[in-house]
Amino acid sequence: MTTVNIHEAKTHLSRLIERVSDGEEIVIAKSGKPVARLVPYVPSRVPRQPGSMRDRIKVADDFDAPPPTDLLAIPHCTTQGLSDPSAGSIAEALLYRSCVT
């Protein structure tokens, strides 16, 4: 692994890119401290498939509903009065999880 300063990297970027494309890693330093790394590009192995998670993710009907006003009025974190999160609304479940964890 080769280290070059920023000025050298700007001056010889084309040469550095050629070296990186041959498999070498280059570290770019500023005032002697590494700040960036040039590495060869590796394309992803499997192309993404739009819709591949269809029917695997469930979105509740009230996912974008504002939280109930009684939950907004709670001055501090408490689970008192909150039911099992699997039985309530999304907002109630999120509040429950944030108080318990």
BALOBA-1460 file (C-alpha; in Angstrom, 3 decimals):
// residues 101
<rec num="1" residu="m" x="0.000" y="0.000" z="0.000"/>
<rec num="2" residu="t" x="1.449" y="3.335" z="-1.102"/>
<rec num="3" residu="t" x="0.846" y="6.641" z="0.686"/>
<rec num="4" residu="v" x="0.818" y="9.952" z="-1.196"/>
<rec num="5" residu="n" x="0.080" y="13.503" z="-0.067"/>
<rec num="6" residu="i" x="-2.883" y="15.482" z="-1.411"/>
<rec num="7" residu="h" x="-0.763" y="17.676" z="-3.677"/>
<rec num="8" residu="e" x="0.860" y="14.630" z="-5.291"/>
<rec num="9" residu="a" x="-2.533" y="12.942" z="-5.647"/>
<rec num="10" residu="k" x="-3.990" y="15.975" z="-7.435"/>
<rec num="11" residu="t" x="-0.946" y="16.270" z="-9.679"/>
<rec num="12" residu="h" x="-0.760" y="12.588" z="-10.620"/>
<rec num="13" residu="l" x="-4.376" y="11.443" z="-10.295"/>
<rec num="14" residu="s" x="-4.413" y="9.722" z="-13.708"/>
<rec num="15" residu="r" x="-1.309" y="7.703" z="-12.821"/>
<rec num="16" residu="l" x="-2.734" y="6.767" z="-9.431"/>
<rec num="17" residu="i" x="-5.986" y="5.623" z="-11.050"/>
<rec num="18" residu="e" x="-3.992" y="3.397" z="-13.409"/>
<rec num="19" residu="r" x="-2.156" y="1.836" z="-10.454"/>
<rec num="20" residu="v" x="-5.416" y="1.313" z="-8.594"/>
<rec num="21" residu="s" x="-7.020" y="-0.303" z="-11.641"/>
<rec num="22" residu="d" x="-4.107" y="-2.783" z="-11.594"/>
<rec num="23" residu="g" x="-5.122" y="-3.779" z="-8.046"/>
<rec num="24" residu="e" x="-2.964" y="-1.511" z="-5.888"/>
<rec num="25" residu="e" x="-4.381" y="0.439" z="-2.937"/>
<rec num="26" residu="i" x="-3.301" y="4.065" z="-2.497"/>
<rec num="27" residu="v" x="-3.675" y="6.040" z="0.738"/>
<rec num="28" residu="i" x="-3.984" y="9.829" z="0.438"/>
<rec num="29" residu="a" x="-2.618" y="11.742" z="3.423"/>
<rec num="30" residu="k" x="-2.953" y="15.333" z="4.625"/>
<rec num="31" residu="s" x="-0.084" y="16.556" z="6.775"/>
<rec num="32" residu="g" x="1.105" y="12.974" z="7.062"/>
<rec num="33" residu="k" x="-2.244" y="11.654" z="8.363"/>
<rec num="34" residu="p" x="-4.280" y="9.273" z="6.176"/>
<rec num="35" residu="v" x="-7.599" y="10.800" z="5.101"/>
<rec num="36" residu="a" x="-8.690" y="8.704" z="2.098"/>
<rec num="37" residu="r" x="-8.040" y="5.428" z="0.349"/>
<rec num="38" residu="l" x="-8.184" y="4.722" z="-3.378"/>
<rec num="39" residu="v" x="-9.194" y="1.128" z="-3.999"/>
<rec num="40" residu="p" x="-10.235" y="-0.781" z="-7.123"/>
<rec num="41" residu="y" x="-13.940" y="-0.665" z="-7.902"/>
<rec num="42" residu="v" x="-15.681" y="-3.994" z="-7.378"/>
<rec num="43" residu="p" x="-19.149" y="-4.215" z="-8.943"/>
<rec num="44" residu="s" x="-21.866" y="-5.856" z="-6.867"/>
<rec num="45" residu="r" x="-22.217" y="-9.545" z="-7.519"/>
<rec num="46" residu="v" x="-25.977" y="-9.767" z="-7.711"/>
<rec num="47" residu="p" x="-28.068" y="-7.077" z="-9.387"/>
<rec num="48" residu="r" x="-30.911" y="-5.753" z="-7.256"/>
<rec num="49" residu="q" x="-34.371" y="-7.050" z="-8.041"/>
<rec num="50" residu="p" x="-37.119" y="-4.457" z="-7.520"/>
<rec num="51" residu="g" x="-40.018" y="-5.997" z="-5.635"/>
<rec num="52" residu="s" x="-38.031" y="-8.923" z="-4.251"/>
<rec num="53" residu="m" x="-39.365" y="-8.234" z="-0.734"/>
<rec num="54" residu="r" x="-43.006" y="-8.064" z="-1.865"/>
<rec num="55" residu="d" x="-45.316" y="-9.937" z="0.524"/>
<rec num="56" residu="r" x="-42.491" y="-10.263" z="3.068"/>
<rec num="57" residu="i" x="-42.903" y="-6.816" z="4.635"/>
<rec num="58" residu="k" x="-46.146" y="-5.726" z="6.244"/>
<rec num="59" residu="v" x="-46.929" y="-2.034" z="6.615"/>
<rec num="60" residu="a" x="-49.649" y="-1.171" z="9.103"/>
<rec num="61" residu="d" x="-52.575" y="0.921" z="7.899"/>
<rec num="62" residu="d" x="-51.724" y="3.652" z="10.438"/>
<rec num="63" residu="f" x="-47.959" y="3.779" z="9.782"/>
<rec num="64" residu="d" x="-48.080" y="7.459" z="8.869"/>
<rec num="65" residu="a" x="-50.785" y="8.522" z="11.328"/>
<rec num="66" residu="p" x="-49.799" y="11.059" z="13.977"/>
<rec num="67" residu="p" x="-49.419" y="9.587" z="17.459"/>
<rec num="68" residu="p" x="-52.413" y="9.852" z="19.765"/>
<rec num="69" residu="t" x="-52.460" y="13.056" z="21.814"/>
<rec num="70" residu="d" x="-52.431" y="11.147" z="25.097"/>
<rec num="71" residu="l" x="-49.048" y="9.676" z="24.170"/>
<rec num="72" residu="l" x="-47.693" y="13.104" z="23.305"/>
<rec num="73" residu="a" x="-48.695" y="14.396" z="26.735"/>
<rec num="74" residu="i" x="-46.491" y="11.908" z="28.631"/>
<rec num="75" residu="p" x="-43.832" y="14.068" z="30.317"/>
<rec num="76" residu="h" x="-41.290" y="11.273" z="30.710"/>
<rec num="77" residu="c" x="-40.731" y="7.746" z="29.580"/>
<rec num="78" residu="t" x="-43.056" y="5.267" z="31.235"/>
<rec num="79" residu="t" x="-44.698" y="2.029" z="30.237"/>
<rec num="80" residu="q" x="-47.617" y="2.566" z="32.613"/>
<rec num="81" residu="g" x="-50.867" y="2.435" z="30.682"/>
<rec num="82" residu="l" x="-49.258" y="1.028" z="27.559"/>
<rec num="83" residu="s" x="-50.580" y="-2.312" z="26.402"/>
<rec num="84" residu="d" x="-48.690" y="-5.096" z="24.707"/>
<rec num="85" residu="p" x="-47.049" y="-3.448" z="21.655"/>
<rec num="86" residu="s" x="-48.266" y="-6.162" z="19.313"/>
<rec num="87" residu="a" x="-51.884" y="-5.264" z="20.116"/>
<rec num="88" residu="g" x="-51.703" y="-1.462" z="19.780"/>
<rec num="89" residu="s" x="-50.897" y="1.124" z="17.165"/>
<rec num="90" residu="i" x="-47.491" y="1.613" z="15.594"/>
<rec num="91" residu="a" x="-46.955" y="4.824" z="17.590"/>
<rec num="92" residu="e" x="-47.751" y="3.017" z="20.841"/>
<rec num="93" residu="a" x="-45.409" y="0.150" z="19.979"/>
<rec num="94" residu="l" x="-42.565" y="2.551" z="19.189"/>
<rec num="95" residu="l" x="-43.072" y="4.408" z="22.451"/>
<rec num="96" residu="y" x="-43.208" y="1.136" z="24.368"/>
<rec num="97" residu="r" x="-39.976" y="-0.084" z="22.799"/>
<rec num="98" residu="s" x="-38.180" y="3.208" z="23.454"/>
<rec num="99" residu="c" x="-39.156" y="3.076" z="27.130"/>
<rec num="100" residu="v" x="-38.320" y="-0.582" z="27.700"/>
<rec num="101" residu="t" x="-34.989" y="-0.717" z="25.882"/>
